[in-house]
């Protein structure tokens, strides 16, 4: 559990493969700026920044001989933004990113796919579509963005995640849907108000985790069919506070700092007390049954 994180609209995890105790939990604060915490819940630094409507993280990107942690998001002006988390300097600085070719307003940003020397971002737009952009370092003053795909969506989405060439989308009115690269709906779940979600695999089973604030639980959905599997309730234990009103969520399967998070963790903002609660993947895994 972290110190109070103001109103964290979005959360990103930045594990550090070279020094586990240097991993950071980044919160995009409502109204603008970033809070950064370690896994002990201590605030490492605060810094100014724009108000973001989405946030995606790339913990390690090799750029000109240096491995950097990058953040991407959309701001209140519906522009795509990029940031560098500077190692050892406790600062989040703008990423020199050429966004001139992105002309349509952006409702949300997520990581679509990664490869050697590139990152692909999915940008969500208001007219029921998403575009995919490949970011590369071509040696110029700015990193380049080139559009590689356009995907028709069944509804205007605010949240997304790239999964094996498909895109999972969510919105407060449209629920959840999984769309392939041709725009065909592979699965959907109507009747949900999805303000936040996270994709991960638990015991080899791909799942979507959806915070359900009114119920005080995190819904677990099969990422292939979007059928609900179960719900996770994080209760208070000894000195560890439970989760009362889950909101922004993110998950990593990479080792994060101490032994307790050696297989990764989930970070979930609790609107009840304004803190970010950390949940081990072992706890998350109890909500699913390993496939036979």
C-alpha positions as protocol buffer text, in pm:
chain_id: "A"
residue {
  index: 1
  type: UNK
  ca { x: 0 y: 0 z: 0 }
}
residue {
  index: 2
  type: UNK
  ca { x: 139 y: 340 z: -94 }
}
residue {
  index: 3
  type: UNK
  ca { x: 111 y: 673 z: 74 }
}
residue {
  index: 4
  type: UNK
  ca { x: -193 y: 870 z: -39 }
}
residue {
  index: 5
  type: UNK
  ca { x: -169 y: 916 z: -416 }
}
residue {
  index: 6
  type: UNK
  ca { x: -407 y: 1210 z: -450 }
}
residue {
  index: 7
  type: UNK
  ca { x: -665 y: 1113 z: -713 }
}
residue {
  index: 8
  type: UNK
  ca { x: -475 y: 870 z: -933 }
}
residue {
  index: 9
  type: UNK
  ca { x: -658 y: 855 z: -1264 }
}
residue {
  index: 10
  type: UNK
  ca { x: -412 y: 606 z: -1413 }
}
residue {
  index: 11
  type: UNK
  ca { x: -126 y: 385 z: -1292 }
}
residue {
  index: 12
  type: UNK
  ca { x: 180 y: 240 z: -1463 }
}
residue {
  index: 13
  type: UNK
  ca { x: 439 y: -9 z: -1337 }
}
residue {
  index: 14
  type: UNK
  ca { x: 806 y: 25 z: -1431 }
}
residue {
  index: 15
  type: UNK
  ca { x: 998 y: -284 z: -1314 }
}
residue {
  index: 16
  type: UNK
  ca { x: 1375 y: -251 z: -1332 }
}
residue {
  index: 17
  type: UNK
  ca { x: 1542 y: -565 z: -1465 }
}
residue {
  index: 18
  type: UNK
  ca { x: 1888 y: -453 z: -1359 }
}
residue {
  index: 19
  type: UNK
  ca { x: 1801 y: -343 z: -1005 }
}
residue {
  index: 20
  type: UNK
  ca { x: 1476 y: -486 z: -868 }
}
residue {
  index: 21
  type: UNK
  ca { x: 1465 y: -241 z: -580 }
}
residue {
  index: 22
  type: UNK
  ca { x: 1460 y: 46 z: -832 }
}
residue {
  index: 23
  type: UNK
  ca { x: 1117 y: -40 z: -973 }
}
residue {
  index: 24
  type: UNK
  ca { x: 862 y: 242 z: -973 }
}
residue {
  index: 25
  type: UNK
  ca { x: 485 y: 272 z: -945 }
}
residue {
  index: 26
  type: UNK
  ca { x: 380 y: 579 z: -1144 }
}
residue {
  index: 27
  type: UNK
  ca { x: 45 y: 748 z: -1082 }
}
residue {
  index: 28
  type: UNK
  ca { x: -95 y: 1004 z: -1325 }
}
residue {
  index: 29
  type: UNK
  ca { x: -265 y: 1249 z: -1091 }
}
residue {
  index: 30
  type: UNK
  ca { x: -601 y: 1405 z: -1166 }
}
residue {
  index: 31
  type: UNK
  ca { x: -544 y: 1765 z: -1264 }
}
residue {
  index: 32
  type: UNK
  ca { x: -192 y: 1693 z: -1389 }
}
residue {
  index: 33
  type: UNK
  ca { x: 144 y: 1563 z: -1276 }
}
residue {
  index: 34
  type: UNK
  ca { x: 293 y: 1235 z: -1163 }
}
residue {
  index: 35
  type: UNK
  ca { x: 351 y: 1065 z: -827 }
}
residue {
  index: 36
  type: UNK
  ca { x: 618 y: 793 z: -813 }
}
residue {
  index: 37
  type: UNK
  ca { x: 632 y: 526 z: -539 }
}
residue {
  index: 38
  type: UNK
  ca { x: 849 y: 226 z: -456 }
}
residue {
  index: 39
  type: UNK
  ca { x: 705 y: -110 z: -354 }
}
residue {
  index: 40
  type: UNK
  ca { x: 733 y: -15 z: 14 }
}
residue {
  index: 41
  type: UNK
  ca { x: 469 y: 249 z: -55 }
}
residue {
  index: 42
  type: UNK
  ca { x: 708 y: 538 z: -9 }
}
residue {
  index: 43
  type: UNK
  ca { x: 675 y: 836 z: -238 }
}
residue {
  index: 44
  type: UNK
  ca { x: 1000 y: 865 z: -432 }
}
residue {
  index: 45
  type: UNK
  ca { x: 919 y: 1187 z: -613 }
}
residue {
  index: 46
  type: UNK
  ca { x: 646 y: 1413 z: -746 }
}
residue {
  index: 47
  type: UNK
  ca { x: 668 y: 1605 z: -1069 }
}
residue {
  index: 48
  type: UNK
  ca { x: 456 y: 1834 z: -1282 }
}
residue {
  index: 49
  type: UNK
  ca { x: 292 y: 1717 z: -1601 }
}
residue {
  index: 50
  type: UNK
  ca { x: -26 y: 1736 z: -1807 }
}
residue {
  index: 51
  type: UNK
  ca { x: -361 y: 1590 z: -1706 }
}
residue {
  index: 52
  type: UNK
  ca { x: -382 y: 1252 z: -1880 }
}
residue {
  index: 53
  type: UNK
  ca { x: -686 y: 1056 z: -1992 }
}
residue {
  index: 54
  type: UNK
  ca { x: -488 y: 732 z: -2042 }
}
residue {
  index: 55
  type: UNK
  ca { x: -146 y: 591 z: -1957 }
}
residue {
  index: 56
  type: UNK
  ca { x: 68 y: 308 z: -2097 }
}
residue {
  index: 57
  type: UNK
  ca { x: 418 y: 200 z: -1996 }
}
residue {
  index: 58
  type: UNK
  ca { x: 720 y: 51 z: -2170 }
}
residue {
  index: 59
  type: UNK
  ca { x: 957 y: -39 z: -1884 }
}
residue {
  index: 60
  type: UNK
  ca { x: 1262 y: -93 z: -2106 }
}
residue {
  index: 61
  type: UNK
  ca { x: 1328 y: 55 z: -2450 }
}
residue {
  index: 62
  type: UNK
  ca { x: 1677 y: 56 z: -2600 }
}
residue {
  index: 63
  type: UNK
  ca { x: 1754 y: 396 z: -2745 }
}
residue {
  index: 64
  type: UNK
  ca { x: 2100 y: 493 z: -2865 }
}
residue {
  index: 65
  type: UNK
  ca { x: 2285 y: 264 z: -2630 }
}
residue {
  index: 66
  type: UNK
  ca { x: 2071 y: 341 z: -2325 }
}
residue {
  index: 67
  type: UNK
  ca { x: 1778 y: 148 z: -2181 }
}
residue {
  index: 68
  type: UNK
  ca { x: 1501 y: 389 z: -2087 }
}
residue {
  index: 69
  type: UNK
  ca { x: 1157 y: 363 z: -1927 }
}
residue {
  index: 70
  type: UNK
  ca { x: 888 y: 528 z: -2138 }
}
residue {
  index: 71
  type: UNK
  ca { x: 531 y: 639 z: -2071 }
}
residue {
  index: 72
  type: UNK
  ca { x: 264 y: 719 z: -2327 }
}
residue {
  index: 73
  type: UNK
  ca { x: -79 y: 871 z: -2285 }
}
residue {
  index: 74
  type: UNK
  ca { x: -346 y: 1102 z: -2415 }
}
residue {
  index: 75
  type: UNK
  ca { x: -403 y: 1442 z: -2259 }
}
residue {
  index: 76
  type: UNK
  ca { x: -705 y: 1663 z: -2195 }
}
residue {
  index: 77
  type: UNK
  ca { x: -658 y: 1823 z: -2538 }
}
residue {
  index: 78
  type: UNK
  ca { x: -686 y: 1474 z: -2697 }
}
residue {
  index: 79
  type: UNK
  ca { x: -324 y: 1472 z: -2807 }
}
residue {
  index: 80
  type: UNK
  ca { x: -88 y: 1175 z: -2778 }
}
residue {
  index: 81
  type: UNK
  ca { x: 198 y: 1237 z: -2536 }
}
residue {
  index: 82
  type: UNK
  ca { x: 523 y: 1058 z: -2459 }
}
residue {
  index: 83
  type: UNK
  ca { x: 750 y: 1077 z: -2155 }
}
residue {
  index: 84
  type: UNK
  ca { x: 1088 y: 950 z: -2035 }
}
residue {
  index: 85
  type: UNK
  ca { x: 1136 y: 848 z: -1674 }
}
residue {
  index: 86
  type: UNK
  ca { x: 1496 y: 956 z: -1626 }
}
residue {
  index: 87
  type: UNK
  ca { x: 1705 y: 699 z: -1434 }
}
residue {
  index: 88
  type: UNK
  ca { x: 1855 y: 828 z: -1112 }
}
residue {
  index: 89
  type: UNK
  ca { x: 1716 y: 1179 z: -1162 }
}
residue {
  index: 90
  type: UNK
  ca { x: 1369 y: 1135 z: -1012 }
}
residue {
  index: 91
  type: UNK
  ca { x: 1202 y: 1312 z: -1300 }
}
residue {
  index: 92
  type: UNK
  ca { x: 953 y: 1254 z: -1581 }
}
residue {
  index: 93
  type: UNK
  ca { x: 1043 y: 1451 z: -1892 }
}
residue {
  index: 94
  type: UNK
  ca { x: 873 y: 1488 z: -2232 }
}
residue {
  index: 95
  type: UNK
  ca { x: 980 y: 1232 z: -2491 }
}
residue {
  index: 96
  type: UNK
  ca { x: 1099 y: 1384 z: -2820 }
}
residue {
  index: 97
  type: UNK
  ca { x: 821 y: 1224 z: -3024 }
}
residue {
  index: 98
  type: UNK
  ca { x: 707 y: 1339 z: -3367 }
}
residue {
  index: 99
  type: UNK
  ca { x: 327 y: 1339 z: -3340 }
}
residue {
  index: 100
  type: UNK
  ca { x: 260 y: 1573 z: -3633 }
}
residue {
  index: 101
  type: UNK
  ca { x: 112 y: 1292 z: -3843 }
}
residue {
  index: 102
  type: UNK
  ca { x: -150 y: 1207 z: -3577 }
}
residue {
  index: 103
  type: UNK
  ca { x: -425 y: 1445 z: -3686 }
}
residue {
  index: 104
  type: UNK
  ca { x: -735 y: 1288 z: -3526 }
}
residue {
  index: 105
  type: UNK
  ca { x: -825 y: 1358 z: -3161 }
}
residue {
  index: 106
  type: UNK
  ca { x: -713 y: 1076 z: -2932 }
}
residue {
  index: 107
  type: UNK
  ca { x: -946 y: 937 z: -2664 }
}
residue {
  index: 108
  type: UNK
  ca { x: -700 y: 683 z: -2524 }
}
residue {
  index: 109
  type: UNK
  ca { x: -364 y: 513 z: -2579 }
}
residue {
  index: 110
  type: UNK
  ca { x: -243 y: 161 z: -2506 }
}
residue {
  index: 111
  type: UNK
  ca { x: 45 y: -68 z: -2592 }
}
residue {
  index: 112
  type: UNK
  ca { x: -48 y: -277 z: -2896 }
}
residue {
  index: 113
  type: UNK
  ca { x: 271 y: -471 z: -2963 }
}
residue {
  index: 114
  type: UNK
  ca { x: 647 y: -462 z: -2905 }
}
residue {
  index: 115
  type: UNK
  ca { x: 937 y: -584 z: -3114 }
}
residue {
  index: 116
  type: UNK
  ca { x: 1309 y: -535 z: -3158 }
}
residue {
  index: 117
  type: UNK
  ca { x: 1369 y: -163 z: -3194 }
}
residue {
  index: 118
  type: UNK
  ca { x: 1004 y: -58 z: -3205 }
}
residue {
  index: 119
  type: UNK
  ca { x: 688 y: -10 z: -3004 }
}
residue {
  index: 120
  type: UNK
  ca { x: 338 y: -11 z: -3153 }
}
residue {
  index: 121
  type: UNK
  ca { x: 70 y: 200 z: -2988 }
}
residue {
  index: 122
  type: UNK
  ca { x: -305 y: 176 z: -3040 }
}
residue {
  index: 123
  type: UNK
  ca { x: -479 y: 513 z: -3043 }
}
residue {
  index: 124
  type: UNK
  ca { x: -854 y: 527 z: -2978 }
}
residue {
  index: 125
  type: UNK
  ca { x: -1068 y: 780 z: -3164 }
}
residue {
  index: 126
  type: UNK
  ca { x: -1420 y: 913 z: -3113 }
}
residue {
  index: 127
  type: UNK
  ca { x: -1565 y: 777 z: -3438 }
}
residue {
  index: 128
  type: UNK
  ca { x: -1556 y: 409 z: -3341 }
}
residue {
  index: 129
  type: UNK
  ca { x: -1210 y: 330 z: -3466 }
}
residue {
  index: 130
  type: UNK
  ca { x: -855 y: 274 z: -3355 }
}
residue {
  index: 131
  type: UNK
  ca { x: -531 y: 338 z: -3537 }
}
residue {
  index: 132
  type: UNK
  ca { x: -201 y: 159 z: -3478 }
}
residue {
  index: 133
  type: UNK
  ca { x: 125 y: 353 z: -3489 }
}
residue {
  index: 134
  type: UNK
  ca { x: 481 y: 221 z: -3487 }
}
residue {
  index: 135
  type: UNK
  ca { x: 735 y: 422 z: -3288 }
}
residue {
  index: 136
  type: UNK
  ca { x: 1101 y: 389 z: -3383 }
}
residue {
  index: 137
  type: UNK
  ca { x: 1429 y: 567 z: -3327 }
}
residue {
  index: 138
  type: UNK
  ca { x: 1561 y: 639 z: -3676 }
}
residue {
  index: 139
  type: UNK
  ca { x: 1848 y: 859 z: -3560 }
}
residue {
  index: 140
  type: UNK
  ca { x: 1675 y: 1194 z: -3601 }
}
residue {
  index: 141
  type: UNK
  ca { x: 1601 y: 1457 z: -3340 }
}
residue {
  index: 142
  type: UNK
  ca { x: 1265 y: 1296 z: -3264 }
}
residue {
  index: 143
  type: UNK
  ca { x: 1132 y: 942 z: -3249 }
}
residue {
  index: 144
  type: UNK
  ca { x: 909 y: 871 z: -3546 }
}
residue {
  index: 145
  type: UNK
  ca { x: 545 y: 757 z: -3550 }
}
residue {
  index: 146
  type: UNK
  ca { x: 413 y: 581 z: -3860 }
}
residue {
  index: 147
  type: UNK
  ca { x: 60 y: 446 z: -3897 }
}
residue {
  index: 148
  type: UNK
  ca { x: 52 y: 74 z: -3969 }
}
residue {
  index: 149
  type: UNK
  ca { x: -317 y: -16 z: -3931 }
}
residue {
  index: 150
  type: UNK
  ca { x: -671 y: 109 z: -3878 }
}
residue {
  index: 151
  type: UNK
  ca { x: -930 y: -100 z: -3693 }
}
residue {
  index: 152
  type: UNK
  ca { x: -1307 y: -45 z: -3693 }
}
residue {
  index: 153
  type: UNK
  ca { x: -1463 y: -74 z: -3346 }
}
residue {
  index: 154
  type: UNK
  ca { x: -1819 y: -160 z: -3238 }
}
residue {
  index: 155
  type: UNK
  ca { x: -1829 y: 140 z: -3005 }
}
residue {
  index: 156
  type: UNK
  ca { x: -1619 y: 439 z: -2912 }
}
residue {
  index: 157
  type: UNK
  ca { x: -1370 y: 313 z: -2658 }
}
residue {
  index: 158
  type: UNK
  ca { x: -1174 y: 485 z: -2382 }
}
residue {
  index: 159
  type: UNK
  ca { x: -951 y: 194 z: -2272 }
}
residue {
  index: 160
  type: UNK
  ca { x: -766 y: -73 z: -2466 }
}
residue {
  index: 161
  type: UNK
  ca { x: -500 y: -343 z: -2460 }
}
residue {
  index: 162
  type: UNK
  ca { x: -323 y: -517 z: -2746 }
}
residue {
  index: 163
  type: UNK
  ca { x: -338 y: -898 z: -2728 }
}
residue {
  index: 164
  type: UNK
  ca { x: -177 y: -1122 z: -2994 }
}
residue {
  index: 165
  type: UNK
  ca { x: -270 y: -890 z: -3278 }
}
residue {
  index: 166
  type: UNK
  ca { x: -623 y: -832 z: -3145 }
}
residue {
  index: 167
  type: UNK
  ca { x: -736 y: -535 z: -2941 }
}
residue {
  index: 168
  type: UNK
  ca { x: -950 y: -552 z: -2628 }
}
residue {
  index: 169
  type: UNK
  ca { x: -1149 y: -234 z: -2573 }
}
residue {
  index: 170
  type: UNK
  ca { x: -1366 y: -99 z: -2294 }
}
residue {
  index: 171
  type: UNK
  ca { x: -1585 y: 201 z: -2224 }
}
residue {
  index: 172
  type: UNK
  ca { x: -1819 y: 330 z: -1957 }
}
residue {
  index: 173
  type: UNK
  ca { x: -2119 y: 268 z: -2184 }
}
residue {
  index: 174
  type: UNK
  ca { x: -2012 y: -2 z: -2432 }
}
residue {
  index: 175
  type: UNK
  ca { x: -1879 y: -269 z: -2198 }
}
residue {
  index: 176
  type: UNK
  ca { x: -1593 y: -492 z: -2315 }
}
residue {
  index: 177
  type: UNK
  ca { x: -1512 y: -629 z: -2659 }
}
residue {
  index: 178
  type: UNK
  ca { x: -1229 y: -817 z: -2829 }
}
residue {
  index: 179
  type: UNK
  ca { x: -1168 y: -713 z: -3190 }
}
residue {
  index: 180
  type: UNK
  ca { x: -935 y: -869 z: -3445 }
}
residue {
  index: 181
  type: UNK
  ca { x: -714 y: -665 z: -3677 }
}
residue {
  index: 182
  type: UNK
  ca { x: -982 y: -676 z: -3950 }
}
residue {
  index: 183
  type: UNK
  ca { x: -1241 y: -517 z: -3721 }
}
residue {
  index: 184
  type: UNK
  ca { x: -1444 y: -833 z: -3652 }
}
residue {
  index: 185
  type: UNK
  ca { x: -1582 y: -877 z: -3301 }
}
residue {
  index: 186
  type: UNK
  ca { x: -1444 y: -1199 z: -3154 }
}
residue {
  index: 187
  type: UNK
  ca { x: -1610 y: -1163 z: -2812 }
}
residue {
  index: 188
  type: UNK
  ca { x: -1804 y: -907 z: -2613 }
}
residue {
  index: 189
  type: UNK
  ca { x: -1954 y: -845 z: -2271 }
}
residue {
  index: 190
  type: UNK
  ca { x: -2242 y: -599 z: -2264 }
}
residue {
  index: 191
  type: UNK
  ca { x: -2388 y: -435 z: -1958 }
}
residue {
  index: 192
  type: UNK
  ca { x: -2058 y: -342 z: -1797 }
}
residue {
  index: 193
  type: UNK
  ca { x: -1941 y: 9 z: -1719 }
}
residue {
  index: 194
  type: UNK
  ca { x: -1568 y: -21 z: -1779 }
}
residue {
  index: 195
  type: UNK
  ca { x: -1370 y: 275 z: -1652 }
}
residue {
  index: 196
  type: UNK
  ca { x: -1045 y: 80 z: -1620 }
}
residue {
  index: 197
  type: UNK
  ca { x: -916 y: -268 z: -1700 }
}
residue {
  index: 198
  type: UNK
  ca { x: -592 y: -463 z: -1727 }
}
residue {
  index: 199
  type: UNK
  ca { x: -490 y: -765 z: -1932 }
}
residue {
  index: 200
  type: UNK
  ca { x: -265 y: -1040 z: -1798 }
}
residue {
  index: 201
  type: UNK
  ca { x: -220 y: -1418 z: -1786 }
}
residue {
  index: 202
  type: UNK
  ca { x: -277 y: -1621 z: -1469 }
}
residue {
  index: 203
  type: UNK
  ca { x: -158 y: -1982 z: -1469 }
}
residue {
  index: 204
  type: UNK
  ca { x: -142 y: -1962 z: -1847 }
}
residue {
  index: 205
  type: UNK
  ca { x: -500 y: -1840 z: -1878 }
}
residue {
  index: 206
  type: UNK
  ca { x: -544 y: -1497 z: -2042 }
}
residue {
  index: 207
  type: UNK
  ca { x: -773 y: -1276 z: -1836 }
}
residue {
  index: 208
  type: UNK
  ca { x: -909 y: -924 z: -1821 }
}
residue {
  index: 209
  type: UNK
  ca { x: -929 y: -765 z: -1476 }
}
residue {
  index: 210
  type: UNK
  ca { x: -1207 y: -506 z: -1439 }
}
residue {
  index: 211
  type: UNK
  ca { x: -1241 y: -302 z: -1117 }
}
residue {
  index: 212
  type: UNK
  ca { x: -1605 y: -292 z: -1007 }
}
residue {
  index: 213
  type: UNK
  ca { x: -1607 y: -1 z: -767 }
}
residue {
  index: 214
  type: UNK
  ca { x: -1970 y: -32 z: -655 }
}
residue {
  index: 215
  type: UNK
  ca { x: -1918 y: -396 z: -551 }
}
residue {
  index: 216
  type: UNK
  ca { x: -1571 y: -339 z: -407 }
}
residue {
  index: 217
  type: UNK
  ca { x: -1422 y: -624 z: -611 }
}
residue {
  index: 218
  type: UNK
  ca { x: -1217 y: -684 z: -925 }
}
residue {
  index: 219
  type: UNK
  ca { x: -1404 y: -885 z: -1186 }
}
residue {
  index: 220
  type: UNK
  ca { x: -1204 y: -1154 z: -1368 }
}
residue {
  index: 221
  type: UNK
  ca { x: -1303 y: -1227 z: -1730 }
}
residue {
  index: 222
  type: UNK
  ca { x: -1163 y: -1483 z: -1972 }
}
residue {
  index: 223
  type: UNK
  ca { x: -979 y: -1274 z: -2231 }
}
residue {
  index: 224
  type: UNK
  ca { x: -1077 y: -1512 z: -2513 }
}
residue {
  index: 225
  type: UNK
  ca { x: -1453 y: -1521 z: -2457 }
}
residue {
  index: 226
  type: UNK
  ca { x: -1499 y: -1229 z: -2213 }
}
residue {
  index: 227
  type: UNK
  ca { x: -1709 y: -1457 z: -1993 }
}
residue {
  index: 228
  type: UNK
  ca { x: -1685 y: -1372 z: -1625 }
}
residue {
  index: 229
  type: UNK
  ca { x: -1481 y: -1626 z: -1429 }
}
residue {
  index: 230
  type: UNK
  ca { x: -1494 y: -1489 z: -1077 }
}
residue {
  index: 231
  type: UNK
  ca { x: -1435 y: -1180 z: -866 }
}
residue {
  index: 232
  type: UNK
  ca { x: -1141 y: -1092 z: -646 }
}
residue {
  index: 233
  type: UNK
  ca { x: -1207 y: -940 z: -306 }
}
residue {
  index: 234
  type: UNK
  ca { x: -899 y: -805 z: -130 }
}
residue {
  index: 235
  type: UNK
  ca { x: -970 y: -808 z: 243 }
}
residue {
  index: 236
  type: UNK
  ca { x: -780 y: -648 z: 527 }
}
residue {
  index: 237
  type: UNK
  ca { x: -522 y: -877 z: 685 }
}
residue {
  index: 238
  type: UNK
  ca { x: -325 y: -775 z: 993 }
}
residue {
  index: 239
  type: UNK
  ca { x: -166 y: -438 z: 905 }
}
residue {
  index: 240
  type: UNK
  ca { x: -251 y: -464 z: 533 }
}
residue {
  index: 241
  type: UNK
  ca { x: -553 y: -260 z: 432 }
}
residue {
  index: 242
  type: UNK
  ca { x: -816 y: -415 z: 208 }
}
residue {
  index: 243
  type: UNK
  ca { x: -951 y: -283 z: -120 }
}
residue {
  index: 244
  type: UNK
  ca { x: -1279 y: -95 z: -81 }
}
residue {
  index: 245
  type: UNK
  ca { x: -1343 y: 101 z: -402 }
}
residue {
  index: 246
  type: UNK
  ca { x: -1110 y: -22 z: -679 }
}
residue {
  index: 247
  type: UNK
  ca { x: -1035 y: 215 z: -965 }
}
residue {
  index: 248
  type: UNK
  ca { x: -728 y: 253 z: -1185 }
}
residue {
  index: 249
  type: UNK
  ca { x: -545 y: -78 z: -1229 }
}
residue {
  index: 250
  type: UNK
  ca { x: -230 y: -212 z: -1394 }
}
residue {
  index: 251
  type: UNK
  ca { x: -49 y: -547 z: -1383 }
}
residue {
  index: 252
  type: UNK
  ca { x: 300 y: -674 z: -1461 }
}
residue {
  index: 253
  type: UNK
  ca { x: 431 y: -1030 z: -1478 }
}
residue {
  index: 254
  type: UNK
  ca { x: 791 y: -911 z: -1443 }
}
residue {
  index: 255
  type: UNK
  ca { x: 975 y: -937 z: -1109 }
}
residue {
  index: 256
  type: UNK
  ca { x: 918 y: -622 z: -909 }
}
residue {
  index: 257
  type: UNK
  ca { x: 1155 y: -548 z: -622 }
}
residue {
  index: 258
  type: UNK
  ca { x: 1137 y: -779 z: -320 }
}
residue {
  index: 259
  type: UNK
  ca { x: 1061 y: -1150 z: -299 }
}
residue {
  index: 260
  type: UNK
  ca { x: 694 y: -1082 z: -233 }
}
residue {
  index: 261
  type: UNK
  ca { x: 657 y: -957 z: -590 }
}
residue {
  index: 262
  type: UNK
  ca { x: 907 y: -1187 z: -760 }
}
residue {
  index: 263
  type: UNK
  ca { x: 640 y: -1305 z: -1005 }
}
residue {
  index: 264
  type: UNK
  ca { x: 490 y: -961 z: -1060 }
}
residue {
  index: 265
  type: UNK
  ca { x: 201 y: -771 z: -906 }
}
residue {
  index: 266
  type: UNK
  ca { x: -111 y: -566 z: -963 }
}
residue {
  index: 267
  type: UNK
  ca { x: -138 y: -205 z: -853 }
}
residue {
  index: 268
  type: UNK
  ca { x: -493 y: -81 z: -789 }
}
residue {
  index: 269
  type: UNK
  ca { x: -599 y: 265 z: -678 }
}
residue {
  index: 270
  type: UNK
  ca { x: -854 y: 262 z: -396 }
}
residue {
  index: 271
  type: UNK
  ca { x: -1092 y: 554 z: -417 }
}
residue {
  index: 272
  type: UNK
  ca { x: -1194 y: 498 z: -54 }
}
residue {
  index: 273
  type: UNK
  ca { x: -865 y: 613 z: 100 }
}
residue {
  index: 274
  type: UNK
  ca { x: -675 y: 746 z: -203 }
}
residue {
  index: 275
  type: UNK
  ca { x: -400 y: 486 z: -175 }
}
residue {
  index: 276
  type: UNK
  ca { x: -259 y: 240 z: -427 }
}
residue {
  index: 277
  type: UNK
  ca { x: -292 y: -119 z: -307 }
}
residue {
  index: 278
  type: UNK
  ca { x: -39 y: -377 z: -426 }
}
residue {
  index: 279
  type: UNK
  ca { x: -160 y: -733 z: -484 }
}
residue {
  index: 280
  type: UNK
  ca { x: 69 y: -1028 z: -562 }
}
residue {
  index: 281
  type: UNK
  ca { x: 1 y: -1234 z: -872 }
}
residue {
  index: 282
  type: UNK
  ca { x: -35 y: -1537 z: -644 }
}
residue {
  index: 283
  type: UNK
  ca { x: -344 y: -1375 z: -491 }
}
residue {
  index: 284
  type: UNK
  ca { x: -478 y: -1294 z: -838 }
}
residue {
  index: 285
  type: UNK
  ca { x: -411 y: -1650 z: -950 }
}
residue {
  index: 286
  type: UNK
  ca { x: -647 y: -1793 z: -691 }
}
residue {
  index: 287
  type: UNK
  ca { x: -933 y: -1649 z: -893 }
}
residue {
  index: 288
  type: UNK
  ca { x: -874 y: -1881 z: -1187 }
}
residue {
  index: 289
  type: UNK
  ca { x: -831 y: -2251 z: -1243 }
}
residue {
  index: 290
  type: UNK
  ca { x: -521 y: -2362 z: -1427 }
}
residue {
  index: 291
  type: UNK
  ca { x: -616 y: -2514 z: -1764 }
}
residue {
  index: 292
  type: UNK
  ca { x: -582 y: -2889 z: -1796 }
}
